[in-house]
Structures are given as structure tokens and as C-alpha cells.
Amino acid sequence: QRVSRFPSLDCAHPVQYPSLPASWPGANCRIWAQVEQAGTLLQLLDAVIGQVFARNPEAARAEAERTVRCAGALAMERTHSAACQLVAVLGEPEDPEWTSRLESAAETLQATAESELEERLRAANPDSGEPGMPWGDFVLEAREHLSNIERDILALENSPNDTESIHSLFRSFHTIKGLTAIAGIETAREVAHQTENLLDQVRAGQRPVDTRVIDLSLASADFLGGAVAVAEQLDRGASVEFPSGADALIDGLYAAIANVPAAAAAPPATETCAQPVPIQRKLEQTGSSVKVDTAKLDQLVDLVGELVIAQSLVQLDTAMQSGNDAKTAKNLTQLGRITSELRKTAMSLRVVPIGMTFRRMTRVFRDLIRESGKDAVLETAGEDAELDRTIVERLADPLMHMIRNAVDHGLEPPDERQQAGKPRQGRIRLSASHQSGQVVIEVSDDGRGLDRGRILEKAVERGLVEDPSAVSPAAILDLIFEPGFSTSEKVTGISGRGVGMDVVKKEIEGLRGRVDVRSEPGQGTTFLLRVPLTLAIISALVVKQGRDRFILPLFTVRELLPPGGQEISTVEGRNQICVIRESVVPVVRLATVLALPLASAKPAAESAIVVVESGPRRLALAVDEVVGKQEVVIKSLGDWLGRIPGVAGGAILGDGGVGIILDVDSLFAREGHGLAA
């Protein structure tokens, strides 16, 4: 709460404004503390205006009083006076015209602060070429508002009379206008300013929320997103320039404001301006928030991982275990408990809701529907499901490819759907849910479904399949993940080049996940993306096979059976099974699966049995010994080893040795037990 440092100013009495250096904040006399206060003022203004239009007078009064103190500390006399006037109006709710006076006072404060702050910054040092705030601060502030902008625009398109979305959208563009003015990005400031003017007409009821308003607002958001992406590169020391080419966009905004008929749709943002803007997570702290560089979060999680390893080394040390000191044992237990809580807290800092990515897909879906001419609606569910930030960011490209395929390949044109007895409007569903320690993301459509015959025909043409009769129905569907595979007869602007689904599979497998596909002709297609919750630390079961130790993610382990605790039968002289709770489960020796020497491995009947599962499938792994449960830090095996089937990574165990983390899904695939119930 940086404003808590400001002196308490009584707006009922005159304020003596301190004098500032004439060159503030010039290159030779930059006062970063006051620049931060200027950014704080923008945040306060956004908060107070939001509370006013949300009809929350108590919260608005508190924010307005903080604005009074902030403006006084910055010696912004006109802004201070306007804020005092708003506080006075907020104290007169019995006035019959109170609502209109309140909104007028809030808008006056907004305009006055903007004008005075721009004058201050312009007069300070117009030729310095330096931003009025650090680029990193600008990026963090602007990203949050850009995320809100896209959400509000898409909400308005579905509900044009949603006044709260209109006010929220107007405030976001207004705040970004102020931020770009402080940062000195004039073109972006003009785009935000003219978009704000257009939305002001909507807010005042002078024009409806039509397609023209929506398109221009989205184009402005894309352009501003490009400016933010460039600012982020500048913050990292790169030599880049801010996007230009906004003349057509600004002309379109001017024409819309003047209500001049548009000859064409809103000019799209250029490719360099339409870069996706990732979302930074806020760390919640008792009702307030603090922005933290994600690199520091990653470093913190890495250090906590090393602490987990060190704690295990200490706790499993033979000298510690051989001692009988009760106090030492108690301290070790306390250390383990604190380390576990610290690990959970550190991991929670990395997780973000997947809803952020879902909202980006809403924008992608809207543009695809307009380009394809089809009629469809996108349904989303489970937006609050949380995953590791890295996983959420890397899911954006696979989801985009799948939405493209669903629109172009899956959904039929409205007339064709009507002839097939379906509603003219198609439906695509995007959902996320937690299942067995994983997050399952479902992308489904109610379109024509996958044509297995056509897929197999194309596979034969390309030499991917030699004997079509030997390919199972499930294996036919897996052919769509082959690089360059496509059943489209022509290349469109949406798809048809065969560069979509192989990207999906490669990216998901890179996250230690898998892709399942289900399809029924005429009913639609469903893709299930199964990804882990985190890429850093997991709870695991350590097992021993011969002299080697292997690690099974604990969420895949269903139960443990001691040696000799289950009768194992041999079927047809080669396959082994056991009956567990009236279900037949195939038994596989881990040494056989991993091609380890069998001479030293125990027979299955004398081995410990670990029942692992993946969705509805179960498999009984016969291992020499179960070592125990442990928290492990996942370590990559390095690019030079590549992707090894059945191996998800490595981990340093409590005694300092290395264990191999097994990929249970790959074990199912390698042994052909995918249908085990």
C-alpha cells in the first residue's frame, strides 16, 4: 500500500503544495518515487470511478479520499480540488439529483487528473526519449487491463445492453490511455484515446453496441497488445521499435465517432501488433496484491525443490536414523512438516486459472466463425481449474489448433446441418476438470465426426499404412496426429496444410501428457487433453527393481499388494492376470516392460504388486520391492537424450541417488493393455 506513506490531508482546509524541481522528472533529476506515485494515482482513479458506476458509495468514498491524499502529495492542485468535490458529493446522498451529480463529479475528476498529469509529464522533459515509468511496470499494468478489455468486448457482443461491461471497458481503455501517455507511446495513446471516445458515445446512449464498435474495439486491443509486447522486449534490453501502421485504425475510429458510413469492416491489426499478451498472476496477500517478476517465482520454486531434496537427505541419513535422540527426531519431524507446507505454498504461487486461456480461445473462435461463415456457439466450463503457469501458457497453441479444426473440419454449414436434422447453429464445448491428479481438458463439437474410411484412405496414399485391414478403429483415429496429415481437399485460411494436430500431440507429450480422441460419424468429435498439475514437484511412490529405483507418480497408484498377497494366473501360457475386487487386471513385470535383466528379477508370484491406473485402465506392475512414498523434484534428462518412451524424467532421491520417473501412460501403450478394465 504505497499510498499509506502519503500525509493525511484534510480536504476541508487549504493545502500548501510543495514546489517541485522545474526539470521533474528530467533525465538528470528523475524522481522515481513520484513517478510511482503517478502510477498509483492512475490506479486510484480507476478504482474510484469503478466504485461510483458500480453504485458502491462507501467504497467510492474511501478510494476518493485516498485519491485526495495522493493528488496532494503530487502537488496536483486541480486534481486535488476535483477529488475533494467528489468526496463532498458522496456525502450528500439525500440530494434528489445525487446520482447524476455523482457521475458528473467522477468524470470531472477523471478528465482533470488526465489533463494535469499529461501537462506535467510533457513539460518535464519532452525531448529526453525516456519513458515516464519503467517499462516493466508499464507492461504489468497494461496487461491486466488488456485482459479485461477482451473479456468485456466479447461479453458485450453477446449482451449489447450490459451496462456494467460498457463502463468497465471504457475505464480500461481510459487507464491504458493514461499509462501509454506516461510511457510516452504517442501512437498507442491516440488509439486508446479515440477508442475511449467511441465507447463514451455508447456509454452515453448515443449509439448502440453494433458490429462496427466491437470490431474497432478488438482491433484497438490488438494494436495495444503489440505495443505492450514491444515494451516487454525493451524492458529486457532488446532493441526494437513500437508498432506503427495505426493510421487506418485511427481513421476508422474517427469515422465511427463522426458516424460516417464505413466502406468496409474495421481494419485488422497487423501481424506484428496482434501478438498474444500472456497474463501475469497476482499474489494474493490479505485482500491486497503485489506484482512479482515471474523469474523470481521460478527461482523460488527451484530453491524450494532443492530444500525438499536436502531435507530428505538429512532425514534419511544413516547417522540420523541410528541415533536415539528424541529431541533430534522431534526437530526432524518439525522440519519435514515446515518443508512440506513451504512446498505447497511455493507450488500455489505457480498455479493460475485456465480461464485466462479459455478467454483467449473465445476471441479465436469468434474470428474463425466470421471467416468461415458458419454459425456456432462456444461453451466453456471449468474456467477455475488451476494448473502450473508454464502448462497454461503452453496449452494456448494446442487449443487454438483444435478450435480451428473443430470449426473447419468438424462443424457442417448451417444448411447441411438442417438437412441432417440438427440445429442450424453448431456447438463447440471447451471444458477443464480435475481427474486422478491430472487436469483433463475437453474440446468437443457436435459436427460430422471423423471419417475413418477417408482417414485410412489418405494414410494408405501417403504410405503410413501398408495393410488397412490390420489397423484397429482406435489406431485409425491416431493417424490424424501424423506430421503433415490432412483430409482437406483444399487449403483454406483456417486449415488444410496438415500442421495442426501433430503440433498438438508434440506439445502435450512435451508436458508429460497425452491426447485421446473419440468420434462418432454424424455426432461429433471429442479430444481429451490430459496434462499434469505441475512440472516441478510431485508426490511419488519409489519402487525397486534389481539394483535400480524407479518413481511412479502417486496419483497414478491405485493400491499396493504385498508379495504373495494375490493369486496370479497365466492365460494361454504367456499372459498373466490377477483378480482384484472382481475385476480382471493384467500383470506385467516391470523388468520386462523396461527390458531390464530378468535373471535377478523376482518371479511375479513373489513380487510386490503396484496397481496403477490411467483413466478407466488399470495395470498390475510386479516389482522387487516398494521403497516408500517421497516428495521428488522433477529434473529433465536433457535434450541430448530426447524423449524416451516410458520415461518422464529423473529425480534426486533422499540418499542422493538418482531415480527414473516412469510415464504410466506410455507403459500402457507399450504393453498393449489400453483396454484393461
C-alpha positions in Angstrom: 0.0 0.0 0.0 2.3 2.7 -1.3 -0.3 5.4 -0.6 -0.1 4.7 3.1 3.1 6.8 3.2 1.3 9.9 2.0 0.4 12.5 4.6 -3.1 12.7 5.7 -4.7 15.8 4.0 -7.9 17.4 5.2 -9.9 18.4 2.1 -11.9 20.9 4.1 -8.8 23.1 4.6 -6.4 24.8 2.1 -3.4 22.7 1.2 0.1 24.1 0.9 1.5 22.4 -2.3 5.3 21.7 -2.2 7.4 23.1 -5.0 9.0 20.6 -7.4 12.1 20.9 -9.5 11.4 22.5 -12.8 13.1 19.6 -14.6 11.0 16.9 -12.9 11.3 14.1 -13.9 14.1 15.1 -16.3 17.0 12.8 -17.2 19.3 14.5 -14.7 16.8 14.8 -11.9 14.4 11.8 -12.2 12.4 11.2 -9.0 11.2 7.6 -9.4 9.3 7.7 -6.2 7.0 10.4 -7.6 6.7 8.6 -10.9 5.5 5.5 -8.9 3.0 7.8 -7.1 1.7 9.0 -10.5 1.1 5.3 -11.4 -0.6 4.9 -8.1 -2.9 7.9 -8.9 -4.0 6.2 -12.1 -4.8 3.0 -10.2 -6.8 5.0 -7.6 -8.7 6.9 -10.3 -9.7 3.6 -12.0 -10.8 2.2 -8.6 -12.9 5.3 -7.6 -14.6 5.5 -11.0 -15.4 1.8 -10.9 -17.0 2.1 -7.5 -19.0 5.1 -8.5 -20.5 3.4 -11.5 -21.0 0.2 -9.5 -23.2 2.2 -7.1 -21.0 1.5 -4.1 -20.8 4.9 -2.4 -18.9 3.7 0.7 -16.1 2.1 -1.2 -16.1 5.0 -3.7 -15.7 7.5 -0.8 -12.7 5.5 0.6 -11.0 5.5 -2.8 -11.8 9.1 -3.4 -10.2 10.1 0.0 -7.1 8.2 -0.9 -7.1 10.0 -4.3 -7.2 13.3 -2.4 -4.1 12.4 -0.4 -2.3 11.1 -3.5 -3.0 14.2 -5.6 -1.9 16.4 -2.7 1.4 14.5 -2.4 2.0 15.0 -6.1 1.1 18.8 -5.9 -1.6 18.4 -8.5 -3.8 21.2 -7.4 -6.7 20.9 -9.9 -6.9 17.1 -9.4 -6.9 17.6 -5.6 -9.7 20.1 -5.9 -11.8 17.8 -8.1 -11.2 14.8 -5.8 -12.4 16.9 -2.8 -15.5 17.9 -4.8 -16.3 14.2 -5.4 -15.8 13.4 -1.7 -18.3 16.2 -0.9 -20.9 14.9 -3.4 -20.5 11.4 -1.9 -21.5 12.8 1.4 -24.9 14.1 0.1 -26.9 11.0 -0.8 -30.2 12.7 0.2 -29.9 15.1 -2.8 -32.6 14.2 -5.4 -30.1 14.7 -8.2 -27.4 12.9 -6.3 -26.8 10.1 -8.9 -26.3 12.5 -11.9 -24.1 14.9 -9.8 -22.0 11.9 -8.6 -21.3 10.6 -12.1 -20.6 14.1 -13.3 -18.1 14.7 -10.4 -16.4 11.4 -11.1 -16.0 12.2 -14.8 -14.7 15.6 -14.0 -12.1 14.1 -11.7 -11.0 11.7 -14.3 -10.6 14.3 -17.0 -8.9 16.8 -14.7 -6.3 14.2 -13.5 -5.6 13.1 -17.0 -5.1 16.6 -18.3 -2.9 17.7 -15.4 -0.8 14.6 -15.4 -0.1 14.8 -19.2 0.8 18.5 -18.8 3.2 17.7 -16.0 4.9 14.9 -18.0 5.0 16.9 -21.2 6.6 19.9 -19.5 9.1 17.8 -17.6 11.5 16.7 -20.4 9.8 16.3 -23.8 13.0 15.5 -25.7 14.6 13.0 -23.3 13.2 10.0 -25.2 12.9 8.2 -21.8 9.6 6.7 -20.6 7.9 8.3 -17.7 7.7 4.9 -15.9 9.8 1.8 -16.0 8.9 -0.5 -18.9 8.4 -3.4 -16.6 5.8 -1.5 -14.6 4.0 -0.4 -17.8 3.8 -4.0 -19.0 2.4 -5.4 -15.8 -0.2 -2.6 -15.5 -1.3 -2.7 -19.2 -1.6 -6.5 -19.4 -4.2 -6.7 -16.7 -6.3 -4.1 -18.4 -5.9 -5.7 -21.9 -7.2 -9.0 -20.4 -10.2 -7.2 -19.0 -10.8 -5.4 -22.3 -11.0 -8.6 -24.4 -13.3 -10.2 -21.8 -15.6 -7.2 -21.8 -15.7 -6.8 -25.6 -16.8 -10.4 -26.1 -19.3 -10.1 -23.3 -20.8 -7.0 -25.0 -21.0 -8.8 -28.3 -23.3 -11.4 -26.6 -25.2 -8.9 -24.4 -25.1 -5.4 -26.0 -27.2 -3.9 -23.2 -24.8 -4.9 -20.4 -24.1 -1.5 -18.9 -21.5 -2.8 -16.4 -19.4 -4.3 -19.3 -19.7 -1.0 -21.1 -18.5 1.0 -18.1 -15.7 -1.5 -17.4 -14.5 -1.4 -21.0 -14.5 2.4 -21.0 -12.5 2.5 -17.8 -9.9 0.0 -19.1 -9.2 2.0 -22.3 -9.1 5.2 -20.3 -6.5 3.7 -17.9 -4.4 2.4 -20.7 -4.5 5.8 -22.3 -3.0 7.3 -19.2 -0.4 4.5 -19.0 0.7 5.0 -22.6 0.9 8.8 -22.1 3.2 8.3 -19.1 5.3 5.8 -21.0 5.5 8.2 -24.0 4.0 5.9 -26.6 2.1 8.5 -28.6 0.5 6.3 -31.3 -0.8 3.8 -28.7 -2.1 6.7 -26.6 -4.0 8.1 -29.6 -5.5 4.7 -30.4 -6.7 4.3 -26.8 -8.0 7.9 -26.7 -10.1 7.6 -29.8 -11.4 4.2 -28.8 -12.4 5.7 -25.4 -14.3 8.5 -27.3 -16.2 5.9 -29.3 -17.1 4.0 -26.2 -18.1 7.2 -24.5 -20.8 7.6 -27.2 -22.0 4.1 -26.4 -22.0 4.8 -22.6 -24.0 8.0 -23.1 -26.6 6.1 -25.2 -25.8 8.0 -28.4 -25.0 4.8 -30.4 -25.7 1.1 -30.0 -23.2 -1.7 -29.5 -23.0 -2.9 -33.1 -20.5 -4.9 -35.1 -18.6 -1.8 -36.0 -18.0 -0.9 -32.4 -17.0 -4.4 -31.5 -14.5 -4.8 -34.4 -12.9 -1.4 -33.8 -12.5 -2.1 -30.1 -10.9 -5.5 -30.8 -8.6 -4.0 -33.4 -7.5 -1.4 -30.9 -6.9 -4.0 -28.2 -4.7 -6.0 -30.7 -2.7 -2.9 -31.5 -2.2 -2.0 -27.8 -1.2 -5.6 -27.2 1.5 -5.3 -29.8 2.7 -2.1 -28.0 2.9 -4.0 -24.7 4.8 -6.9 -26.3 7.4 -4.4 -27.6 7.6 -2.7 -24.2 8.3 -6.1 -22.6 11.2 -6.6 -25.1 12.6 -3.1 -24.3 12.5 -4.0 -20.6 14.7 -7.0 -21.3 17.2 -4.8 -23.2 16.2 -5.6 -26.7 16.5 -3.0 -29.5 13.0 -2.9 -31.0 10.6 -0.2 -32.2 6.9 0.2 -31.3 4.4 -0.9 -33.9 3.3 1.7 -36.5 0.7 1.4 -39.1 -2.1 2.6 -36.9 -3.3 5.3 -39.3 -6.0 3.1 -40.9 -7.2 2.1 -37.4 -7.3 5.7 -36.2 -9.1 6.8 -39.3 -11.7 4.1 -38.8 -12.2 5.3 -35.2 -12.6 8.9 -36.3 -15.1 7.8 -39.0 -17.1 5.8 -36.4 -17.1 8.7 -33.9 -18.4 11.1 -36.6 -20.9 8.4 -37.7 -19.5 8.3 -41.2 -20.6 5.1 -43.0 -17.8 2.6 -43.2 -16.9 1.2 -46.7 -15.5 -1.9 -45.1 -15.1 -3.7 -41.8 -12.7 -2.4 -39.2 -9.1 -2.6 -40.3 -7.4 -5.6 -38.7 -4.3 -5.1 -36.6 -1.1 -6.1 -38.3 0.6 -9.4 -37.6 3.3 -7.6 -35.5 0.6 -5.9 -33.4 -1.6 -8.9 -32.8 0.9 -10.8 -30.6 -0.8 -12.7 -27.7 -0.2 -11.0 -24.4 0.3 -13.5 -21.6 -1.3 -12.9 -18.3 0.8 -12.3 -15.1 -0.7 -13.8 -11.9 -1.2 -11.6 -8.8 -0.1 -13.0 -5.5 -2.9 -12.6 -3.0 -1.9 -11.1 0.3 -4.8 -10.5 2.7 -7.0 -8.7 0.3 -4.3 -6.7 -1.5 -1.9 -7.8 -4.2 1.7 -7.3 -5.2 3.2 -7.8 -8.6 6.2 -10.1 -8.7 8.5 -10.9 -11.6 7.8 -14.5 -12.8 11.5 -15.2 -13.0 11.7 -14.7 -9.2 8.8 -17.1 -8.7 10.6 -19.7 -10.8 13.8 -19.2 -8.8 11.8 -19.6 -5.5 10.2 -22.8 -6.6 13.6 -24.2 -7.7 15.1 -23.3 -4.3 12.2 -24.9 -2.5 12.7 -28.0 -4.6 16.4 -28.1 -3.6 15.3 -27.7 0.0 13.0 -30.7 -0.3 15.9 -32.8 -1.5 18.2 -31.5 1.3 15.5 -32.3 3.9 15.2 -35.8 2.6 18.9 -36.3 2.6 19.1 -35.2 6.3 16.1 -37.3 7.3 17.3 -40.5 5.6 20.9 -40.1 6.7 22.1 -43.3 8.5 23.6 -41.3 11.3 20.3 -39.6 12.0 18.4 -42.8 11.8 20.8 -44.8 14.1 20.6 -42.2 16.9 18.1 -42.4 19.7 17.9 -38.7 20.5 14.2 -37.9 20.9 14.8 -34.2 20.6 16.5 -34.6 17.3 13.7 -36.9 16.0 11.2 -34.2 17.0 13.1 -31.5 15.3 13.4 -33.6 12.1 9.7 -34.2 12.1 9.0 -30.4 12.5 11.5 -29.7 9.7 9.6 -32.1 7.4 6.3 -30.5 8.3 7.6 -27.0 7.6 9.2 -28.1 4.3 6.0 -29.7 3.2 4.0 -26.6 3.9 6.6 -24.4 2.2 6.5 -26.7 -0.9 2.7 -26.4 -1.1 2.8 -22.6 -0.7 5.5 -22.3 -3.4 3.6 -24.5 -5.8 0.4 -22.5 -5.2 2.3 -19.4 -6.4 2.9 -21.0 -9.8 -0.7 -22.0 -10.5 -3.1 -19.9 -12.5 -6.7 -20.5 -13.6 -7.0 -21.9 -17.1 -9.9 -19.5 -17.6 -7.4 -16.9 -18.9 -6.5 -19.2 -21.8 -10.2 -20.1 -22.4 -11.0 -16.4 -22.8 -8.3 -16.2 -25.5 -9.9 -19.1 -27.3 -13.2 -17.2 -27.2 -11.6 -14.5 -29.3 -10.0 -17.0 -31.7 -13.4 -18.8 -32.1 -15.2 -15.5 -32.9 -12.7 -14.6 -35.7 -12.8 -18.2 -37.1 -16.6 -18.2 -37.2 -16.7 -14.9 -39.1 -14.1 -16.1 -41.6 -15.7 -19.5 -42.2 -19.3 -18.2 -42.5 -20.6 -20.9 -40.2 -23.0 -20.5 -37.3 -21.9 -21.8 -34.0 -21.6 -21.1 -30.3 -18.6 -21.8 -27.9 -19.5 -23.1 -24.5 -16.9 -23.1 -21.7 -16.8 -24.8 -18.3 -14.3 -25.3 -15.5 -12.5 -22.0 -16.0 -11.5 -22.0 -12.4 -9.4 -25.2 -12.7 -5.8 -24.3 -11.8 -2.6 -25.5 -13.4 1.1 -24.7 -13.4 1.6 -21.3 -15.1 4.0 -22.9 -17.7 1.5 -25.5 -18.6 -1.3 -22.9 -19.1 0.9 -20.8 -21.4 2.0 -23.8 -23.5 -1.6 -25.0 -23.9 -2.6 -21.9 -25.9 -1.2 -23.2 -29.2 -2.7 -26.7 -29.0 -6.1 -25.4 -28.0 -6.0 -22.9 -30.9 -5.3 -25.6 -33.4 -8.1 -27.8 -32.0 -10.6 -24.9 -32.2 -9.5 -24.3 -35.8 -10.1 -27.9 -36.7 -13.4 -28.1 -34.9 -14.7 -25.1 -36.9 -13.2 -26.0 -40.3 -13.4 -29.8 -40.3 -15.9 -30.7 -37.6 -18.9 -28.3 -38.0 -21.1 -28.5 -41.1 -22.5 -25.4 -42.8 -26.0 -24.4 -41.5 -27.9 -25.8 -44.5 -26.1 -29.2 -44.3 -26.8 -29.4 -40.5 -30.5 -28.7 -41.1 -30.7 -31.4 -43.8 -29.2 -33.9 -41.3 -31.8 -33.0 -38.7 -29.5 -30.9 -36.5 -29.9 -27.4 -35.2 -28.5 -24.8 -37.7 -26.2 -23.5 -35.0 -23.4 -25.8 -34.2 -21.9 -26.2 -30.7 -18.2 -26.4 -29.6 -17.5 -27.1 -25.9 -14.3 -26.3 -24.1 -14.0 -27.6 -20.5 -11.5 -28.4 -17.8 -11.8 -30.7 -14.8 -9.5 -32.4 -12.3 -9.3 -36.2 -12.6 -6.9 -38.5 -10.7 -4.4 -35.9 -10.0 -4.4 -34.6 -13.6 -6.3 -31.9 -15.4 -8.4 -33.1 -18.3 -9.3 -30.5 -21.0 -12.1 -31.5 -23.3 -12.6 -30.0 -26.8 -15.7 -31.3 -28.4 -18.1 -30.5 -31.3 -21.4 -31.8 -32.5 -20.4 -31.8 -36.1 -20.0 -34.5 -38.7 -17.4 -36.6 -36.9 -14.2 -38.1 -38.2 -14.5 -40.2 -41.4 -12.4 -43.3 -40.6 -12.6 -44.5 -44.1 -11.3 -41.2 -45.5 -8.5 -41.1 -42.9 -7.4 -44.7 -43.7 -7.5 -43.9 -47.5 -5.3 -40.9 -47.0 -2.9 -42.9 -44.8 -2.5 -45.6 -47.5 -1.9 -42.9 -50.2 0.9 -41.4 -48.0 2.5 -44.8 -47.2 1.6 -44.6 -43.5 -0.3 -47.9 -43.6 0.6 -51.0 -45.5 -2.3 -53.3 -44.6 -5.5 -51.4 -44.0 -7.3 -54.5 -42.6 -4.8 -54.8 -39.7 -5.5 -51.3 -38.4 -7.9 -51.0 -35.4 -10.5 -48.3 -35.2 -8.6 -46.5 -32.4 -5.4 -46.6 -34.4 -7.1 -45.1 -37.4 -8.0 -42.0 -35.3 -4.4 -41.7 -34.1 -3.3 -41.3 -37.7 -4.6 -37.7 -37.7 -1.6 -36.8 -35.4 0.9 -37.8 -38.1 3.0 -34.8 -39.3 1.5 -33.2 -42.4 -1.6 -35.4 -42.3 -4.8 -33.7 -43.6 -8.0 -34.9 -45.2 -8.9 -31.5 -46.6 -9.3 -31.3 -50.4 -8.2 -27.6 -50.4 -6.2 -25.3 -48.3 -8.2 -22.5 -46.6 -7.2 -19.6 -44.5 -8.1 -21.6 -41.4 -6.6 -25.1 -42.0 -5.8 -27.7 -44.6 -2.0 -27.8 -44.5 -1.7 -30.7 -42.1 0.3 -28.7 -39.5 -2.2 -28.7 -36.7 -2.8 -32.0 -34.9 0.9 -33.1 -34.9 1.7 -29.8 -33.1 -1.0 -30.6 -30.6 0.4 -34.1 -29.8 4.0 -33.0 -29.7 3.2 -30.1 -27.3 1.0 -32.2 -25.0 3.6 -35.0 -24.8 6.2 -32.4 -24.1 4.1 -31.6 -21.0 4.1 -35.2 -20.0 0.5 -35.5 -21.0 -1.4 -37.4 -23.7 -4.2 -36.8 -26.2 -7.2 -39.1 -26.6 -9.8 -38.8 -29.4 -13.3 -40.1 -29.6 -15.6 -39.7 -32.6 -18.9 -41.0 -33.9 -20.0 -40.3 -37.5 -22.7 -37.7 -37.6 -22.5 -37.0 -33.9 -19.2 -35.1 -33.4 -15.7 -35.5 -32.1 -14.2 -35.1 -28.7 -10.5 -34.6 -27.9 -9.3 -35.1 -24.3 -6.0 -33.5 -23.3 -4.6 -35.0 -20.1 -1.9 -32.9 -18.5 -0.2 -32.9 -15.1 -1.0 -30.3 -12.5 2.6 -29.2 -12.2 6.0 -29.7 -13.8 8.1 -29.1 -10.7 7.5 -31.2 -7.6 5.3 -34.3 -7.2 4.4 -36.9 -4.6 5.7 -40.2 -5.7 6.0 -43.9 -4.9 9.6 -45.2 -5.1 9.9 -48.9 -6.1 13.0 -51.0 -6.6 13.7 -53.4 -9.5 17.1 -55.1 -9.1 19.6 -52.5 -8.1 17.7 -49.7 -9.8 15.0 -47.5 -8.3 12.0 -46.1 -10.2 9.4 -43.5 -9.4 5.7 -43.7 -10.0 3.6 -40.5 -9.7 1.4 -41.1 -6.7 -1.8 -40.0 -8.5 -1.4 -43.0 -10.8 -1.1 -45.6 -8.0 -4.4 -47.2 -7.1 -3.3 -49.7 -4.4 -0.4 -51.9 -3.2 -0.4 -55.7 -2.7 2.3 -57.4 -0.7 4.3 -60.4 -2.2 2.1 -63.4 -2.3 -1.0 -61.4 -1.4 -2.7 -62.0 -4.7 -3.1 -65.1 -6.8 -1.7 -64.7 -10.3 -2.9 -66.8 -13.2 -1.4 -67.5 -16.6 -3.6 -67.2 -19.6 -2.8 -69.1 -22.8 0.6 -69.9 -21.4 2.0 -66.4 -21.7 -0.1 -63.6 -20.3 -0.6 -63.2 -16.6 -3.6 -61.8 -14.8 -5.0 -61.3 -11.3 -8.5 -60.7 -10.0 -8.7 -57.6 -7.8 -12.1 -56.7 -6.4 -13.9 -58.8 -9.0 -12.0 -57.1 -11.8 -9.5 -58.8 -14.1 -6.3 -56.8 -14.2 -3.3 -57.8 -16.4 0.0 -58.4 -14.6 3.3 -57.1 -16.1 6.8 -57.4 -14.6 8.5 -54.0 -14.6 11.7 -55.7 -15.6 10.0 -56.9 -18.8 8.5 -53.6 -19.6 11.8 -51.7 -19.3 13.9 -54.5 -20.9 15.9 -55.0 -17.7 17.9 -58.2 -16.9 15.4 -60.9 -15.8 18.0 -63.1 -14.1 18.0 -61.1 -10.9 14.3 -60.2 -11.0 11.8 -61.9 -8.7 9.0 -64.0 -10.3 5.6 -62.2 -10.4 4.2 -64.5 -7.7 7.0 -63.4 -5.3 6.9 -59.7 -6.2 5.1 -56.8 -4.7 2.2 -55.6 -6.9 1.6 -52.0 -7.6 -1.7 -51.4 -9.3 -1.5 -48.3 -11.5 -4.3 -46.6 -13.4 -4.8 -44.1 -16.2 -8.5 -43.1 -16.6 -10.5 -46.4 -16.6 -7.5 -48.5 -17.4 -5.6 -50.5 -14.8 -2.3 -52.4 -14.8 -0.6 -54.5 -12.1 3.2 -53.9 -12.1 5.3 -56.6 -10.4 8.3 -55.0 -8.7 11.0 -56.4 -6.5 10.4 -54.0 -3.6 8.3 -51.0 -2.6 10.7 -48.4 -1.0 8.0 -45.9 0.1 6.4 -42.5 -0.6 8.5 -39.4 -1.2 8.2 -35.8 -2.5 10.5 -35.6 -5.5 11.7 -32.7 -7.6 11.3 -33.5 -11.3 14.5 -33.0 -13.3 14.8 -33.0 -17.1 17.1 -35.7 -18.5 18.3 -33.2 -21.1 17.6 -32.6 -24.8 20.5 -34.8 -25.8 18.7 -37.9 -24.5 15.5 -36.9 -26.3 12.1 -38.3 -25.5 12.4 -41.9 -24.1 9.2 -43.9 -24.2 8.0 -44.8 -20.7 10.3 -42.2 -19.0 9.0 -38.8 -17.8 12.2 -37.5 -16.2 14.5 -38.1 -13.3 14.7 -37.1 -9.6 17.3 -37.0 -6.9 16.3 -39.3 -4.1 16.7 -38.9 -0.3 20.1 -40.7 -0.3 21.5 -38.6 -3.1 20.9 -41.3 -5.8 19.0 -40.8 -9.0 15.6 -42.4 -9.7 13.8 -42.6 -13.1 10.3 -41.2 -13.2 8.1 -43.5 -15.2 5.4 -42.4 -17.6 2.5 -44.7 -16.8 0.5 -43.8 -19.9 3.5 -44.9 -22.1 3.6 -48.2 -20.1 0.0 -48.9 -21.1 0.7 -48.1 -24.7 3.9 -50.2 -24.9 2.3 -53.3 -23.4 -1.0 -53.1 -25.3 -3.2 -53.1 -22.2 -5.1 -50.0 -23.1 -8.5 -51.9 -22.9 -7.9 -53.3 -19.4 -10.8 -52.5 -17.1 
